[in-house]
Amino acid sequence: MVAGSLLQFALGALAPVLLDELSIQRSQLGLLQSVLFLIAGVASPGAGHLADTRGARFVFAGTFASGAAALVLLAAAQTYVWCIAAAICGGIAAAGANPATNKAIATQIPVRRQGPVVGIKQSGVQLSAVVVGVLVPFIVSFSNWRIAALTLAAVPGVMLAVAWRVLRPATATIALTPTGRRGTGLRSIKVLTLYAVFMGMGTASFSLYIPLFGYEVLQLSLSATGLAVALTGGIGVAARVLVPQMFGDATDFGMMLGGLGVVGSCAVLLFLAAGTAGVAFFWAAVVLCGLATSWNAVTMLAVMRRAGQDIAGLAAGTVQRGFFLGVMVTPPVLGLLVDRIGGYTSVWLIVAAVFFIGGLIAFAARGALVPLPPSPVGAVT
């Protein structure tokens, strides 16, 4: 999960020097993120199919290799075209992260332990932000940005060797899931994919508009808005680890996922209230935002419990595609609204509605999200 997110955060951390040394525009920098998420969304189901047919270790290798290649291309970039190539490789890495990890967990981890393991692995995205945030400024302080990018490339490079030794190779491609269960599981995946689209649309607004709103509307300092982002991430890591543990033996994923949608909606409404009622509402909203981000960990646990081992990779890739499509939609649309209207009221109302719709989808589909009896662990790897 760290390898799949490194380039995404590296582009942000290195943005000032990329604009200066490669003479690219801010819009071109934003396009790189769009290319990354577009490739990730398109490639996710294919990565999942490979995880199911070739095994988790095969997709792990591809994820680590493409993640390293993306950062090497960025380090060697002389023109914008090199950056586009890096974004494509980064998208491939992002596409493989959830399918590979879900497949490995579904086939090699006992059901009673899957909840906490899923939570830990879903926190990898936040860990990636920490790795980039610590390493890049430190290395740039005594060297240059290209060395920093190459150093980041070593992370997936080393993990490739580790994963190849730790993970078992695929030993079977026989479908263990009965036809009826597979059909039921696929219907559930459609529900979870639609849920992920709306929750992705809402989540994408957090990292971008929380600091801007705090700085422009509430007159908070840059250090305070930075603290808000860090607090959201820290609570998000804890929530992603702890919430799935609480629901390791869950029988009502619909209620839990729906509740997290409502939490996200309430958080956004508190931001709206903060504009008139005071900054205390802003910090309360930040806490709820961090809690709401645990939806993706619970979703991936639900995917494994509903899909079965033989389509665990494809199911994760399909739901992940929904998330990436959602992430691509809201930032430019909401940014255009702020520029045209000049305020955040419409933005927060839209985001609150998006989260609420996601919650309603989960509530309405509760019957389709009840966990199915587990398949034997380790039969397919």
C-alpha positions as CSV (number, residue, x, y, z in Angstrom):
1,M,0.0,0.0,0.0
2,V,2.9,2.4,0.6
3,A,4.5,1.5,-2.7
4,G,1.2,2.3,-4.5
5,S,1.0,5.8,-3.0
6,L,4.7,7.0,-3.0
7,L,4.6,8.9,-6.3
8,Q,1.3,10.6,-5.5
9,F,2.8,12.2,-2.4
10,A,6.2,12.7,-4.0
11,L,4.6,14.9,-6.7
12,G,3.2,17.1,-4.0
13,A,6.3,17.3,-1.9
14,L,8.5,18.0,-5.0
15,A,6.0,20.4,-6.6
16,P,8.0,23.6,-6.1
17,V,11.2,22.3,-7.7
18,L,9.4,20.5,-10.5
19,L,7.7,23.7,-11.5
20,D,11.0,25.5,-11.4
21,E,13.4,23.1,-12.9
22,L,11.2,21.5,-15.5
23,S,9.3,24.7,-16.4
24,I,5.9,23.1,-16.1
25,Q,2.6,24.8,-15.2
26,R,0.5,24.2,-12.1
27,S,-2.3,22.9,-14.4
28,Q,0.2,20.4,-15.8
29,L,1.2,19.3,-12.3
30,G,-2.5,18.7,-11.5
31,L,-2.8,16.7,-14.8
32,L,-0.1,14.3,-13.6
33,Q,-2.3,13.4,-10.6
34,S,-5.3,12.9,-12.9
35,V,-3.3,10.7,-15.2
36,L,-2.1,8.6,-12.2
37,F,-5.7,8.1,-10.9
38,L,-7.1,7.5,-14.4
39,I,-4.6,4.7,-15.1
40,A,-5.1,3.3,-11.6
41,G,-8.9,3.2,-12.1
42,V,-8.7,1.6,-15.5
43,A,-6.1,-1.0,-14.5
44,S,-7.5,-2.0,-11.1
45,P,-9.9,-4.8,-12.3
46,G,-7.1,-6.2,-14.5
47,A,-4.7,-6.2,-11.6
48,G,-7.4,-8.0,-9.5
49,H,-7.8,-10.7,-12.2
50,L,-4.1,-11.3,-12.3
51,A,-4.1,-11.6,-8.5
52,D,-6.8,-14.3,-8.8
53,T,-5.2,-16.2,-11.7
54,R,-1.5,-15.8,-11.1
55,G,-1.4,-15.3,-7.3
56,A,-0.9,-12.3,-5.0
57,R,2.9,-12.6,-5.2
58,F,2.8,-11.9,-8.9
59,V,0.9,-8.7,-8.5
60,F,3.0,-7.7,-5.5
61,A,6.0,-7.9,-7.8
62,G,4.4,-5.8,-10.5
63,T,3.3,-3.2,-7.9
64,F,6.7,-2.8,-6.4
65,A,8.5,-2.8,-9.8
66,S,6.2,-0.2,-11.3
67,G,6.3,1.9,-8.1
68,A,10.1,1.9,-8.2
69,A,10.1,2.6,-12.0
70,A,7.8,5.6,-11.5
71,L,10.2,7.2,-9.0
72,V,13.2,6.4,-11.2
73,L,11.5,8.1,-14.2
74,L,10.7,11.1,-12.1
75,A,14.3,11.4,-10.8
76,A,15.6,11.2,-14.4
77,A,13.0,13.6,-15.8
78,Q,14.2,16.2,-18.3
79,T,10.9,17.2,-19.8
80,Y,7.2,16.9,-18.9
81,V,6.9,13.8,-21.0
82,W,9.1,11.9,-18.5
83,C,6.7,13.0,-15.8
84,I,3.7,11.7,-17.7
85,A,5.5,8.3,-18.1
86,A,6.2,8.3,-14.3
87,A,2.5,9.0,-13.6
88,I,1.5,6.1,-15.8
89,C,3.8,3.8,-13.9
90,G,2.6,5.2,-10.6
91,G,-1.0,4.5,-11.7
92,I,-0.1,0.9,-12.4
93,A,1.4,0.6,-8.9
94,A,-1.7,2.1,-7.3
95,A,-3.9,-0.3,-9.3
96,G,-2.2,-3.4,-7.9
97,A,-2.0,-2.4,-4.2
98,N,-5.5,-3.3,-3.0
99,P,-6.0,-6.4,-5.2
100,A,-2.7,-7.9,-4.2
101,T,-3.0,-7.2,-0.5
102,N,-6.6,-8.4,-0.4
103,K,-5.8,-11.6,-2.2
104,A,-2.9,-12.3,0.1
105,I,-5.1,-11.7,3.2
106,A,-8.0,-13.7,1.9
107,T,-5.9,-16.7,1.1
108,Q,-3.2,-16.6,3.8
109,I,-4.7,-15.0,6.9
110,P,-7.4,-16.8,9.1
111,V,-10.7,-15.1,9.1
112,R,-10.6,-14.1,12.7
113,R,-7.4,-12.1,12.1
114,Q,-8.4,-10.5,8.8
115,G,-10.0,-7.5,10.4
116,P,-6.9,-6.1,12.1
117,V,-4.7,-7.0,9.2
118,V,-6.9,-5.2,6.8
119,G,-6.9,-2.1,9.0
120,I,-3.1,-2.1,9.3
121,K,-2.6,-2.5,5.5
122,Q,-5.2,0.2,4.7
123,S,-3.2,2.6,6.9
124,G,-0.3,2.2,4.4
125,V,-1.5,5.2,2.4
126,Q,-1.0,7.5,5.4
127,L,2.3,5.8,6.1
128,S,3.4,6.6,2.6
129,A,2.7,10.3,3.3
130,V,4.8,10.1,6.4
131,V,7.7,8.4,4.5
132,V,7.6,11.1,1.8
133,G,7.1,13.9,4.3
134,V,10.1,12.9,6.3
135,L,12.6,11.7,3.7
136,V,12.1,14.3,0.9
137,P,12.8,17.5,2.9
138,F,15.7,15.8,4.8
139,I,17.4,14.6,1.6
140,V,16.8,17.8,-0.3
141,S,18.4,19.8,2.6
142,F,21.8,18.3,1.9
143,S,21.5,16.9,-1.7
144,N,18.9,17.5,-4.4
145,W,15.4,16.4,-5.4
146,R,16.6,13.8,-7.9
147,I,18.5,12.0,-5.2
148,A,15.4,12.2,-3.0
149,A,13.2,10.6,-5.7
150,L,15.8,7.8,-6.2
151,T,15.9,7.2,-2.4
152,L,12.1,6.8,-2.4
153,A,12.5,4.3,-5.3
154,A,14.6,2.1,-3.1
155,V,11.6,1.5,-0.8
156,P,9.5,-0.6,-3.2
157,G,12.8,-2.1,-4.6
158,V,13.7,-3.5,-1.2
159,M,10.1,-4.6,-0.5
160,L,10.0,-6.5,-3.8
161,A,12.7,-8.8,-2.5
162,V,11.0,-9.1,0.9
163,A,7.6,-9.9,-0.6
164,W,9.1,-12.5,-2.9
165,R,10.5,-14.4,0.0
166,V,7.6,-14.0,2.4
167,L,4.6,-14.7,0.2
168,R,3.8,-18.2,-1.0
169,P,3.7,-18.8,-4.8
170,A,0.3,-19.6,-6.4
171,T,-0.4,-23.3,-6.1
172,A,-3.8,-23.5,-7.6
173,T,-6.2,-21.6,-9.8
174,I,-9.3,-23.8,-9.1
175,A,-12.4,-21.7,-8.2
176,L,-13.2,-22.7,-4.6
177,T,-16.3,-20.5,-4.4
178,P,-19.5,-22.2,-5.4
179,T,-21.3,-20.7,-8.4
180,G,-24.2,-19.4,-6.2
181,R,-21.9,-17.8,-3.8
182,R,-19.9,-16.1,-6.5
183,G,-23.0,-14.7,-8.1
184,T,-24.1,-13.3,-4.7
185,G,-20.6,-11.9,-4.1
186,L,-20.6,-10.1,-7.4
187,R,-23.9,-8.4,-6.7
188,S,-22.4,-7.2,-3.4
189,I,-19.3,-5.9,-5.2
190,K,-21.5,-3.8,-7.4
191,V,-23.1,-2.2,-4.3
192,L,-19.7,-1.7,-2.6
193,T,-18.3,-0.1,-5.9
194,L,-21.1,2.4,-6.0
195,Y,-20.6,3.1,-2.3
196,A,-16.9,3.7,-3.0
197,V,-17.6,6.1,-5.8
198,F,-19.5,8.4,-3.5
199,M,-17.2,8.0,-0.5
200,G,-14.2,8.6,-2.8
201,M,-15.9,11.8,-4.0
202,G,-16.3,13.0,-0.4
203,T,-12.9,11.9,0.9
204,A,-11.1,13.6,-1.9
205,S,-12.3,17.0,-0.6
206,F,-10.7,16.5,2.8
207,S,-7.0,16.8,2.1
208,L,-7.4,19.6,-0.4
209,Y,-10.1,21.9,1.1
210,I,-9.6,21.5,4.9
211,P,-6.4,23.5,4.9
212,L,-7.7,26.0,2.3
213,F,-11.0,26.6,4.3
214,G,-9.1,27.0,7.5
215,Y,-6.6,29.5,6.0
216,E,-9.0,31.5,3.9
217,V,-12.2,31.6,5.9
218,L,-11.2,31.0,9.5
219,Q,-7.9,32.9,9.2
220,L,-5.9,30.1,10.7
221,S,-2.1,30.1,10.3
222,L,-0.4,27.7,7.9
223,S,1.0,25.8,10.8
224,A,-2.5,25.4,12.2
225,T,-3.9,24.1,8.9
226,G,-1.0,21.8,8.6
227,L,-1.8,20.5,12.1
228,A,-5.4,19.9,10.9
229,V,-4.2,17.8,8.0
230,A,-1.8,15.8,10.3
231,L,-4.5,15.3,12.8
232,T,-6.9,14.0,10.2
233,G,-4.2,11.6,9.0
234,G,-3.3,10.4,12.5
235,I,-6.9,9.8,13.5
236,G,-7.4,8.1,10.1
237,V,-4.5,5.7,10.7
238,A,-5.8,4.8,14.2
239,A,-9.4,4.4,12.9
240,R,-8.4,2.2,9.9
241,V,-6.6,-0.1,12.3
242,L,-9.1,-0.2,15.2
243,V,-12.5,0.0,13.4
244,P,-12.0,-3.2,11.4
245,Q,-10.8,-5.0,14.5
246,M,-14.1,-4.1,16.2
247,F,-15.9,-5.7,13.2
248,G,-13.7,-8.7,12.6
249,D,-16.8,-10.9,13.1
250,A,-19.2,-8.4,11.7
251,T,-22.6,-9.5,10.5
252,D,-23.9,-6.1,9.4
253,F,-21.4,-4.3,7.2
254,G,-24.2,-2.3,5.7
255,M,-25.0,-0.6,9.0
256,M,-21.3,0.1,9.7
257,L,-20.6,1.5,6.2
258,G,-23.8,3.5,6.3
259,G,-22.8,4.9,9.7
260,L,-19.4,6.0,8.4
261,G,-21.2,7.8,5.5
262,V,-23.3,9.7,8.0
263,V,-20.2,10.5,10.1
264,G,-18.5,12.0,7.0
265,S,-21.7,14.1,6.3
266,C,-21.8,15.4,9.9
267,A,-18.1,16.3,9.7
268,V,-18.7,18.4,6.6
269,L,-21.7,20.1,8.1
270,L,-19.5,21.0,11.1
271,F,-17.1,22.7,8.7
272,L,-20.0,24.7,7.4
273,A,-21.0,25.7,10.9
274,A,-17.4,26.7,11.7
275,G,-17.7,29.6,9.3
276,T,-20.2,31.3,11.6
277,A,-20.1,29.5,15.0
278,G,-16.3,29.5,15.6
279,V,-13.1,27.5,15.2
280,A,-14.1,24.9,17.8
281,F,-16.5,23.4,15.2
282,F,-13.6,23.2,12.7
283,W,-11.5,21.0,15.1
284,A,-14.5,18.8,15.9
285,A,-15.0,18.3,12.2
286,V,-11.3,17.4,11.7
287,V,-11.7,14.6,14.3
288,L,-14.8,13.2,12.6
289,C,-13.1,13.4,9.2
290,G,-10.3,11.2,10.4
291,L,-12.9,8.7,11.7
292,A,-14.8,8.7,8.5
293,T,-11.8,7.7,6.4
294,S,-11.9,4.3,8.0
295,W,-14.7,3.5,5.6
296,N,-12.2,2.1,3.1
297,A,-10.8,-0.4,5.5
298,V,-14.2,-1.7,6.5
299,T,-15.1,-1.8,2.7
300,M,-12.1,-4.0,1.9
301,L,-13.0,-6.3,4.8
302,A,-16.5,-6.5,3.4
303,V,-15.2,-7.3,-0.1
304,M,-13.2,-10.2,1.2
305,R,-16.1,-11.6,3.3
306,R,-18.5,-11.4,0.4
307,A,-16.4,-12.2,-2.7
308,G,-14.6,-15.4,-1.5
309,Q,-11.0,-16.4,-2.1
310,D,-11.1,-17.1,-5.9
311,I,-12.3,-13.6,-6.9
312,A,-10.8,-11.6,-4.0
313,G,-8.4,-9.8,-6.3
314,L,-10.9,-8.9,-9.0
315,A,-13.4,-7.8,-6.4
316,A,-10.9,-5.5,-4.7
317,G,-9.8,-4.1,-8.0
318,T,-13.4,-3.4,-9.1
319,V,-14.2,-1.5,-5.8
320,Q,-10.9,0.3,-6.0
321,R,-11.8,1.5,-9.5
322,G,-15.0,3.0,-8.1
323,F,-12.9,4.9,-5.5
324,F,-10.5,6.3,-8.0
325,L,-13.3,7.5,-10.2
326,G,-14.8,9.3,-7.3
327,V,-11.5,10.8,-6.3
328,M,-11.1,12.2,-9.8
329,V,-14.4,14.0,-9.9
330,T,-14.8,16.3,-7.0
331,P,-11.5,18.3,-6.6
332,P,-11.7,20.1,-10.0
333,V,-15.5,20.6,-9.7
334,L,-15.4,21.9,-6.2
335,G,-12.4,24.1,-7.0
336,L,-14.3,25.6,-9.9
337,L,-17.2,26.4,-7.6
338,V,-15.0,28.1,-5.1
339,D,-13.4,30.2,-7.9
340,R,-16.7,31.2,-9.5
341,I,-18.9,31.7,-6.4
342,G,-16.2,32.8,-4.0
343,G,-17.2,30.8,-0.9
344,Y,-17.3,27.4,0.6
345,T,-21.0,27.0,1.5
346,S,-21.9,25.3,-1.7
347,V,-18.8,23.1,-1.6
348,W,-19.6,21.8,1.9
349,L,-23.3,21.2,1.1
350,I,-22.3,19.2,-2.0
351,V,-19.8,17.1,-0.1
352,A,-22.2,16.5,2.8
353,A,-24.8,15.3,0.3
354,V,-22.3,13.0,-1.4
355,F,-21.4,11.3,1.9
356,F,-25.0,11.0,2.9
357,I,-25.9,9.3,-0.4
358,G,-23.0,6.9,0.1
359,G,-24.4,6.1,3.6
360,L,-27.9,5.6,2.1
361,I,-26.5,3.2,-0.4
362,A,-25.0,1.0,2.3
363,F,-28.1,1.2,4.5
364,A,-30.4,0.2,1.6
365,A,-28.2,-2.7,0.7
366,R,-27.7,-4.2,4.2
367,G,-29.0,-7.5,3.1
368,A,-26.5,-7.8,0.3
369,L,-23.6,-7.1,2.6
370,V,-24.0,-9.9,5.2
371,P,-20.7,-11.9,5.4
372,L,-20.8,-15.3,3.7
373,P,-19.3,-18.4,5.4
374,P,-15.5,-18.3,4.9
375,S,-13.6,-20.6,2.5
376,P,-10.6,-22.6,3.7
377,V,-7.6,-20.4,4.1
378,G,-4.5,-21.2,2.1
379,A,-6.2,-23.3,-0.6
380,V,-5.5,-20.6,-3.2
381,T,-2.5,-18.3,-3.0
